[in-house]
């Protein structure tokens, strides 16, 4: 069997195992479609969080952006891992105590405003769509690699595979699948890396540390310095990107919803701790693929133009495995891990968006008397509509996987994160401040595409992928100013925050 045949065989085997587990736990009720599932313990919850987080951006985009930009790409590593620390300290326990089902439901309940809830639902759907575009690009690249077809065909085949899974299995299969998924991702990403490090003569038992010698060899033999800070971008741009990814992590709806599947506050907190550990295992590995890829290219005399290097960046992990001559079955294992990460991230995002359509739009505003069956049908129909929309955009993706993902984080950091931060920690925040804050956050996110050509300075302070450094503080200031200038929220909500959310230690 050649490399492509091995990849197809291993990927199909892995996906079949996920589908079989999902079939055993097929969703029956809308409560299970999006956030249901049996409790699997703190470690299991952490693995579920990590697998929910391990996307094409983690396994493909992260290695690709470091391959292209070196030190500057580490902002993604620090931002995405640091975001979970921020989430652990500021939000995890309090979100669980508040006890609402979805992000829009939290906004509607906390701020007592159907309009704010509607806006939050639309923003949550937009975040899911943008995030899914990046995942669909990764899926399309992997399918193109496996079947030797064009990128467009790969995206279409991948979309059909994702939708087929979602139609067959509801979210009751997702929590249990996610523990299995993380195990597959961890093995599929780290074992090939260990094999690669050993083949290149570096310390292979912990290749996450052993690739330091490869950095030295790359600089000494070919004068390529991956460790040179701010070679292509400024310190401000690096900090802006890092900050945006951190606060964006705290605002992603499909991440926040994970806290509602644990039975108590302590388990919510410890699930984040374990999740951070499991995430770090993968994130420590991505830079090694980037460095080994650059080193192998240099040793083989391959010199890409900037355009060609950018085109190859998102599949550099697979290309590195091929250049190193890894066995075909091992290349297939690596492809299976990357594909399953993208595949199930899309599943979670589409279900989050579908839950917002069914629960927060249809049931809350259009038909409050809708039955469980009707709401389930709306959720599944919403999944198909969102998948079709994502597919259309992904056919001509606007950037690299990591860059597209960063836009979703910017939107989340400029809108959802300030709502949760002030909604939990400042009882004076009210509905008027929430609505003004969301409008301001959306404007900050789209400022550069809309006004960058007219006002060049806007792009400097509100980069498309890193707008939250200036945007999130501005939104917080707007929320505070508007809240202070308008009537206070109901006393019942302020008392609930004091007594239930902050009034005891767990």
N, C-alpha and C positions, 0 to 999 in steps of 0.2 A: 504493500500500500504506500502511496506517496503522501506527502505532508497534507495535502488537501483532503484526501480520503480519510486519513487518520483524524483530522480535525472534525470532519463531518460525523464520523462514527462516535467520537468521544462526546461531542456536543449533543448529538441526538440521545445518547445514553444518559447524559446528565439531565437533559430537559425531560426525558421520559420519566426519570425517577421523581422529578418535581411534580409532573402532571399526575402520576399515580398517587402520590401523597395528597395532592389537591382533590382528586376524585373521591378519596375516602372521606374528605371533610367538606364536601360541597355545600356552599352557602344556601340556606333556606329562607332567611329573613333579612330584611334590610339592615337591622342592627348589626348583623354579621358582615354585611357588605361594606367594608371599609375600615372597621375598627374592632371587630370581634376577635374571638380566639381564646383558647384556654391559657391560663397563666402558666408560665414555664420557669418560674424562679428568677432570682436576681441575675445569675450568670446567663440563663437562657434569655432573659429580657435584654441583657447587654448585647448578647449575640444577635438578637433580633434588631436592636437599634443599629448595630454595626453593619449588619447585612442590608438594612434599610438605607444606610448611608453609602455602602459600597456600590458605586455606580460606574458608568463608563468614564465619568470624570475622574474617579479614583484610580481605576486600573489602567486606563488608556490616556485620558487627558492629562493627568498629573505627570506621568513620565514624559508625555509629549511636550508639555510646556517647559519642563526643566531641560529637556533635550534642546529646545530652541533658545531658551533665555537664561539657562544656568542659574546663578544665585537668585536672580529676580523671581524665578519660578518657585522658590522656597516660600514666598509669601502665601501661596496656596496651601502648602503643608501647615504652616504656622496658623494661618487663618482658619482653616477647617478643623484642626485639632483644638486650637485655642477657643473656638466657638463653643465647643462642648464644655470646656471649663466655665465659660461665661454662663452657659445654660444651666450647669450644675449649681453654680453659686447664686444666680439671680432668679431662676424661674422654675426649675424642675419640681421642687417640693410644693411651691405655691400653686402651680398649675394643677397638681394632683389634688390639693386641698379644695381648690375652687370647684373642681368636679364637673366641668362642662364637656360636652361631647366632641365638638369641633371648634376650630378657631373662630369661625363666624358666630357660633353659638356663644362662645365666651364673650366676644365683643358685644353681641346683642344683649346678653344678660348683665354684663358688668356696666355697660354704659346706658342700658335701658333705652335702646334706640333701634327700631326696625331698619331705619335708613343706614345706620352704621353697620348693622349686621349684613345688609344687602351689599354694601360697598366692600366689606371684608370678604364676603363670599366671592364677589367678582375678582378681587385681587388674588385670593387663594387659587382660583381657577387659572388666572393669568400666570401665576408663579408655576403652577403645575405644567402648563403648556410650554412655557419657556424651558423649564428643566427637562421636559420630555423631548424637546427638539434635540438637545445635546445627546440624550440617551439613544434616540433614533439614529443619530449620525453614527454613534459607536456601533450600534447593531448593524446598520447598513454596511459599514466598513468590514466588519467581521464576516457577514454573509458574503460580501464580495470576495473576500480573501478565501473563504472556504469553497465556494462554488465557481470561482474564476469568472465572475460576472461583473457588470458595471455597478457603480455605486447606487444609481437610481433603482436598479432591479433589487439590489441587496436591501435597500430601505423598504421597498414594498413587501418583499418576502418576510423581512423581520417584523413589520407591522402586522402582517397576517398571523405570524406565530404568536405575537403578544396578545392580540385580540382573541385568538383561539383559546389561549390559556384562560383569559378572563371570562370568556363565555362559559367555559367548562367548569371552572372552579371559582367560587366566591372567596371572600377574604378570610373565611374560617380556616382555609388552608394556609394562609400567609404566615401567621405567627409560628406555626410549627415548621413550615417550609423554611422560614428565615434562619432557624438554627442550622438546618441542613445546608442551606445556601451559604452561610458564613463558613462552615467547614469546607465546603467545596471551593469557595473563593480563596480561603487561606492556603489550602493545599495547592490549588491550581496556580497561585501567584508565587508562592515562596519556594516550592520544590523546584520548578524550572530555574528560578533565580539561583538556588544553591548549586544546581547542576551547571549553570552557566559560569558561576564564580569558580567552581572547581576546574572546569574546562579551560578557563583563562589563567589559572594558576594563582588565584587569590583565596583568601580565607573563606571557606565555603560554609562552615557550620553556622556562622552568623554573617551572611553576606551583606546585611544592612550596615555592618561596621567594616567588613573586609574591602568594600569598594573604595575606601580612602586611598589605598595604594594605587588603584586605577586612576584616581584623580591626579595623583602625583605623576604617574607614567604619562598621562595625557598632556600634562603641562610640560614635562621634561622632554618627551619625544617629539611632540607636535606643536608645542607652544599654544595649546588651547587651555585657557585658565577658566574653569567652571566656577571657581570660588571667588572671582573678582566681583565685589559688590557694586551694584548700580552702574554697570557698564553700559546698559542700554536705556535705563530709565532712572528717574531721580529718586531721592529718598522719600519725597512726598508721595510719589506714585506708588512706591512700595508700601509705605505705611497706609495709604488710602485703600489699596487693594486688601491688605491684611485686615484692617479694621472692618471693611465692608463684608468680608467673608465671615468674620467673627460674629458680628451682629446679625448678619443674614442667617447664620446657623440658628440663632435664637428666634428667628421669625418664620422658619419654614413650616408650613402647616402639616406636612406628612411626618415631620420629626416630632412636633409638639403633640400630635395625636397619640403617639406611642405611650405617653404617660398615663393615658386613660385606660390602658389595658393591664395595669398593675394594681394590686388590691390595696396598697397603702403607700404612705408618703416615703417611708424608709426604703421600700423596694423601688420606688420611682427614682430616689436619689442614687441608690447603689446600682441600679440598672444603667444610669448614665456613667458612673465610674467604670463599670465593666465594659460598657460600650466604648468609652474613650480608649481603654487598653486595647480592645480588639481592633479598633480603627487604627491605632498607632502601629500595630504590627504590619498592616498593609502600607501605611504611609511611609514608614521607614524603608520600605522595599522599592517604591517607585523611583526615587532618585538613582538607585543602583542600576535599574534598567536603562535610564537615560545616559548615565556615564558609560556603561558597557557598550551601549549602542554607538556613542560618539567614538569610543576607542576602537571598536571593530571597523567602523567606517574609515577612520584614519589609517589603520593598519592595512586595510584592503585598498587604499588609495582612492576611496570614493569621496568626491568633493561636490556636494550639492550646491546649486544656486539657492539663494534665500527662498525663492518661490518653491523650489522642489523640496527643500528641507521642511518648509511649512506644510506642504502636502503630505509628507511622510511622517510628520510628528505624531499624529494621533494613533498610528499603528507601529510606533517605534519598538514597543515591547515585543510584538510578533516578529518584526523585521530583525531585531537583535537575536532572537532565538534561531531564526533561519540562518543568519550570517554566521552564527557560532556553530552551526551544524548539529543542533540538538536533535535527538530522535524525533521522528514524525509524530509518534504517539504523545510525546511530551509537549510538542507544539500544539497538538490538539487539546491537551489538558489546559494549557495556558489560554487558548481561545475559548474553551468551555467556561473557564472562570470569568473571563472578561465579559462573555456574552450573558452568562447567568446574572452577573452584577447589573448590567444594563437592563436585562430583561425584567428582573423583578423590581428594580427601581421604577421602571416605567409602570409596572403593574400597580405598585403602591401609589404612584403619583396620579395615575388615571383614576384609581378608586377614590383617592382624596378629592379630586375634582368632581367625580361622579357623585360622591356623597354630598358635596356642596350644592350641586345641581338638584339632587333629589330631596335632601333634608332642608337645606337653607334657602333654596329658591322655590322649588315646586311645593313642598309641604308647608313651608312657613308663610309663603306669600300668595301662591296661586290656588292651591287646593288643600286647606288645612284638614279636610275630612278624608283625605286620600287613604286608602287601605294599605296594608303592608305589601300586598302583591303589586298594587299600582306604583308604589314608591320604588319597589325593586325593579320594575320594568323601566321606570324613568332613569334609575341609576345605571342600568345596563345600556339603555339607549344613549345616555349621556357619555358613557365610556366610549361607545362607537363614534359619536360625534367628535369628542375630544381627540381620539386617535386619528380620525380623518384629518382634522385641522393640523395636528402635529405633523402628520405625514406630508401634507402639502408644503409646510415650511421646511421640513427636513430634506426635501428633495433638492433644495438649494440652500444649504446651511450658511448662516451669515458669518461664521468664524470657527475657530477651533473648539473642541469639546469643552475644554476648561473655560474658555472665554464666554461661550454661550451660557454655561452653568453660572458663571459669575454674575451675569445680568439678572438671573433669577434671584441670586443672593442679594444683589443690590436692591431689587424691588422689595424683597422681604425685609431687609434691614431698614429701609426707608419708611415702611408702612406698618407691618405686623409687629416688629420688635418694639417700637415706641409705644404701641397700643398696649402690649403686654407689660412692658416695663412700668409705665405710669399707671396702668390699670391695676396692677398688683401693689405697687409701692407708694402710690400717692392717692389717697382717697378723695381728693378734691377734683381729680380729672373727671370731666363730664362728657356728655354726648356731643356737645358742640365742639369741644376741643378734639374729640376723636375724629369727627368728620373733617374738621379743618386740617388735622394732622395727616389723615389719609390723602386728602387732595394735595397737600403740600408734598408728601412723600412721592406720589405718582409724578408730579411735576419735576421733582428733583431727579427722578430716575430717567425721565425722557427729555431732560433739558438739553443735553448735547445733541441728540438726533434732531430735535425741533429747532433749537436756537444756536447750535454750534457754528453754523455757517454765517449767521448774522452777527453774533457776539462771540468771537473766538475765545474770550476769557472764560466763558461758561464751561468749555471743554476742559480747561485746566483745573477747575474746582469740582466739576461734576463729571468725571470720566464715566463712560458707559458701564464699564465693569467695576468701577470703584467709587461710586457716587455717594456712598453712605458716610464717609468720613466727614463731609460737610453737610450731607443731607439729613442724616439721623439727628444730630444735635439741633439742626434748624427745625425739624419736625417737632422735637421735644419742646423747644422754646415756643413754637406756635401753639402746641397743645396747652402748655402752661398759661400762656397769655390769654388765649381764648377762654379757657376754663375759668380763670380768675375774673374775666370780664362778664361772665354769664352765670346763671343760677347754679348753685352747688348740686351734686347728685343727691338722690334720696337718702335720708338718714338711715334707712334700713340697709342699703348697700354699704354705707360707710361702717355701720356696726358689724355687718357680716365680714368685711375685710379685717376689722380689728379683732373680732372674736374667733372666727373660723379659719381665716387664712394666716393671720399672724399671731393669734392669741394663745398658741400652745406650741411646745417643742415636741418633735417626733424623732 
